[in-house]
Every structure is written in C-alpha cells, then in structure tokens.
C-alpha cells in the first residue's frame, strides 16, 4: 500500500467518522421522540379504558325532559 493510498484511506475514515458524529444526535432525538409518543399513546389508551363504558350522548328521555323544562321557563 502506497503513501497516497494510506492518506486516502485515512481521509475516508475521518470523513465517515465526522458523518457519524453529525448523524448520531438526530438519531438519538428521533428515538427519544418515538419513546415519548409511545408513552403518550399508552397513557391515552389507559385513560380510555378507565372511563366509564356509558355513552355520553343523552338518552331520548333526557332530551325530552330538557325540552319540557326549557318550555316551562319560557312560558312562565
């Protein structure tokens, strides 16, 4: 191996090392954000499992009673 080939190999190695050093923080950030997203998703799933299984939409009877109440207030 000649001196020129050795210098070229060292140069390529240093260039690759600099490239890795520049990419490493962004890869660590992406991994960190994915972990946070997964934790948020799991927390949301636990929250929906804890909530009551009843529907939050009022029943027809409740809707009818609300309408009757408001008519009484207006007509009085």
C-alpha positions in Angstrom: 0.0 0.0 0.0 1.5 3.3 -1.0 1.5 6.5 1.0 -1.2 8.1 -1.2 -3.5 5.1 -0.7 -2.9 5.3 3.1 -3.7 9.0 3.1 -6.8 8.4 1.1 -7.9 5.7 3.4 -7.3 7.9 6.5 -9.3 10.7 4.8 -12.2 8.5 4.0 -12.2 7.1 7.6 -12.2 10.6 9.1 -15.0 11.7 6.7 -17.1 8.8 7.7 -16.4 9.4 11.4 -17.5 13.1 11.0 -20.6 12.0 9.2 -21.5 9.5 12.0 -20.9 12.2 14.6 -23.2 14.6 12.8 -26.0 12.0 12.3 -25.8 10.4 15.8 -27.6 13.3 17.7 -30.5 13.4 15.3 -31.0 9.6 15.5 -30.9 9.8 19.3 -33.6 12.6 19.1 -35.8 10.6 16.8 -35.6 7.6 19.2 -36.4 9.9 22.2 -39.4 11.3 20.4 -40.7 7.9 19.5 -40.4 6.8 23.1 -42.4 9.8 24.2 -45.0 9.3 21.6 -45.4 5.6 22.6 -45.8 6.7 26.3 -48.4 9.3 25.4 -50.3 6.7 23.3 -50.2 4.2 26.1 -51.4 6.8 28.6 -54.3 7.7 26.3 -55.3 4.1 26.0 -55.2 3.6 29.7 -57.4 6.8 30.1 -60.0 5.5 27.7 -60.0 2.1 29.5 -60.6 3.9 32.8 -63.5 6.0 31.6 -67.0 4.7 32.1 -68.5 2.5 29.4 -71.7 4.5 29.4 -72.4 6.7 26.4 -72.1 10.4 26.9 -74.9 11.1 24.5 -78.1 11.9 26.4 -81.0 9.5 26.1 -84.2 10.4 24.3 -86.0 10.7 27.7 -83.3 13.2 28.9 -83.6 15.2 25.7 -87.4 15.3 26.0 -87.2 16.4 29.7 -84.7 19.1 28.9 -87.0 20.5 26.2 -90.1 20.4 28.5 -88.1 22.2 31.2 -87.0 25.0 28.9 -90.6 25.5 27.6 -91.8 25.9 31.2 -89.2 28.6 31.8 -90.2 30.5 28.7 -94.0 30.2 29.2 -93.9 31.3 32.9 
